[in-house]
Amino acid sequence: MYPEIKVKEFEWYLRDLFFRINKNNNNDKELIKDFRKDEIANFLIKNYLRYRDYEFDEISNLLNIVLEDMQKNNILIIDNELIKIHSKFNRKQCTKCYYINYLSLNEGICCRRCHSNNLQEFPKKKNMQ
């Protein structure tokens, strides 16, 4: 239906969204974990330049594909139109291919592009000695 690259790209933006929402949450102890499918689709169209020209139905179709895959990998739970994420996403950069990864705590530390296990915090933290 959709090329694999388009689905992977969409998943990256969705993970970015989950990361940014919880990163900007002032209360680090409380995870924002409930999202509505239609709100996610509208937010992506409104706030991500990449998806500004997309129709709501196309975003919804991509969202359904990606969410189903993420549910199979125990990253989130889908309950009707409600999406529940298990844990915050961490942003890490692959030292081999430099890809920026957004990984749930439920996933192994592995680059989603080249499958390397060598990931570092993004941006790399500087030693202050």
Stockholm file with secondary structure:
# STOCKHOLM 1.0

chainA/1-129         MYPEIKVKEFEWYLRDLFFRINKNNNNDKELIKDFRKDEIANFLIKNYLRYRDYEFDEISNLLNIVLEDMQKNNILIIDNELIKIHSKFNRKQCTKCYYINYLSLNEGICCRRCHSNNLQEFPKKKNMQ
#=GR chainA/1-129 SS CCCHHHHHHHHHHHHHHHHHHHHSCSCTTSCCCEEEHHHHHHHHHHHCGGGTTSCHHHHHHHHHHHHHHHHHTTSEEEETTEEEESSCEEEEEETTTCCEEEEETTSCSCCTTTCCSCEEESSCCCCCC
#=GC SS_cons         CCCHHHHHHHHHHHHHHHHHHHHSCSCTTSCCCEEEHHHHHHHHHHHCGGGTTSCHHHHHHHHHHHHHHHHHTTSEEEETTEEEESSCEEEEEETTTCCEEEEETTSCSCCTTTCCSCEEESSCCCCCC
//
